[in-house]
Amino acid sequence: MLLNRLEWLLMNNPMRAAAQRYLEVPRLLRMGGAMDGGRALEVGCGRGVGSELILECFGVDSVDAFDLDPSMVELARQRLRSRGDAVRVRVGDACRIDAPDECYDAAFDFGILHHVERWRDALSEIRRVLKPGGRLYAEEIFAGFTACSLVERFLVHPQAGQFSHDEFRGALIERGFGVDASRDILGLGGFFVATR
Ligand SMILES: C[S@@+](CC[C@H](N)C(=O)[O-])C[C@H]1O[C@@H](n2cnc3c(N)ncnc32)[C@H](O)[C@@H]1O
């Protein structure tokens, strides 16, 4: 689902970019290490900071990125223009990923699946497009945060789309991922590295 105006602003500012660069990326790298080249997919790329960091820090050769929101895609295109053929950005839906089976070496989710009502279907789609042995790096927000009354009042999330660390981990395992590492940060959010 699309972000409301407030969350759109919370995602499009230097603080969000700093959190991704200095907290989330180092954590995911400590948990799963970098890749040795290959093609990556970023699901729900927002304004493209994640794709920039995936290229700079995770050792992949190229990134395909998509987002449901055309305004985000436009910002990401502008941001990533200087990267040339190493990055392609498009509008797309995590529940119907426009890519053939088994074509990516890695997939990245920076806090998007808690915005997707059918997040389990999105995980199945991510698994479908990953090569056997391909890796999913995910940072997610849990129901412990999204169900806070203040958050519920000001931000919009799909009711049926919220999950805990254990529910997300269980859904990965149900879909045949091996969970290499996961972290639950006070029930509010967490990190996962999983291999198809
Ligand atoms: C909380 S923002 C995170 C954006 C970016 N990944 C970041 O970390 O700054 C969630 C993003 O997911 C996108 N989104 C929501 N539902 C989606 C879907 N079904 N498919 C693809 N993107 C989706 C939203 O448009 C938004 O850009």
Ligand as a Chemical Component Dictionary entry (heavy atoms), coordinates in Angstrom:
data_LIG
# 
_chem_comp.id                   LIG 
_chem_comp.type                 NON-POLYMER 
_chem_comp.pdbx_formal_charge   0 
_chem_comp.three_letter_code    LIG 
# 
loop_
_chem_comp_atom.comp_id 
_chem_comp_atom.atom_id 
_chem_comp_atom.alt_atom_id 
_chem_comp_atom.type_symbol 
_chem_comp_atom.charge 
_chem_comp_atom.model_Cartn_x 
_chem_comp_atom.model_Cartn_y 
_chem_comp_atom.model_Cartn_z 
_chem_comp_atom.pdbx_ordinal 
LIG C1  C1  C 0  8.647  2.421  4.601  1  
LIG S1  S1  S 1  8.951  2.730  2.877  2  
LIG C2  C2  C 0  10.630 2.159  2.684  3  
LIG C3  C3  C 0  11.273 2.735  1.456  4  
LIG C4  C4  C 0  12.754 2.390  1.298  5  
LIG N1  N1  N 0  12.947 0.964  1.124  6  
LIG C5  C5  C 0  13.525 2.891  2.497  7  
LIG O1  O1  O 0  14.014 2.066  3.262  8  
LIG O2  O2  O -1 13.655 4.107  2.643  9  
LIG C6  C6  C 0  8.033  1.418  2.105  10 
LIG C7  C7  C 0  8.080  1.475  0.595  11 
LIG O3  O3  O 0  7.417  0.332  0.083  12 
LIG C8  C8  C 0  6.661  0.726  -1.043 13 
LIG N2  N2  N 0  5.605  -0.293 -1.232 14 
LIG C9  C9  C 0  4.488  -0.474 -0.500 15 
LIG N3  N3  N 0  3.804  -1.525 -0.971 16 
LIG C10 C10 C 0  4.510  -2.035 -2.001 17 
LIG C11 C11 C 0  4.315  -3.116 -2.898 18 
LIG N4  N4  N 0  3.227  -3.908 -2.813 19 
LIG N5  N5  N 0  5.241  -3.351 -3.841 20 
LIG C12 C12 C 0  6.334  -2.543 -3.954 21 
LIG N6  N6  N 0  6.569  -1.494 -3.144 22 
LIG C13 C13 C 0  5.670  -1.240 -2.173 23 
LIG C14 C14 C 0  6.159  2.111  -0.692 24 
LIG O4  O4  O 0  5.748  2.847  -1.831 25 
LIG C15 C15 C 0  7.394  2.692  -0.005 26 
LIG O5  O5  O 0  8.250  3.316  -0.914 27 
# 
loop_
_chem_comp_bond.comp_id 
_chem_comp_bond.atom_id_1 
_chem_comp_bond.atom_id_2 
_chem_comp_bond.value_order 
_chem_comp_bond.pdbx_ordinal 
LIG C1  S1  SING 1  
LIG S1  C2  SING 2  
LIG S1  C6  SING 3  
LIG C2  C3  SING 4  
LIG C3  C4  SING 5  
LIG C4  N1  SING 6  
LIG C4  C5  SING 7  
LIG C5  O1  DOUB 8  
LIG C5  O2  SING 9  
LIG C6  C7  SING 10 
LIG C7  O3  SING 11 
LIG C7  C15 SING 12 
LIG O3  C8  SING 13 
LIG C8  N2  SING 14 
LIG C8  C14 SING 15 
LIG N2  C9  SING 16 
LIG N2  C13 SING 17 
LIG C9  N3  DOUB 18 
LIG N3  C10 SING 19 
LIG C10 C11 SING 20 
LIG C10 C13 DOUB 21 
LIG C11 N4  SING 22 
LIG C11 N5  DOUB 23 
LIG N5  C12 SING 24 
LIG C12 N6  DOUB 25 
LIG N6  C13 SING 26 
LIG C14 O4  SING 27 
LIG C14 C15 SING 28 
LIG C15 O5  SING 29 
# 
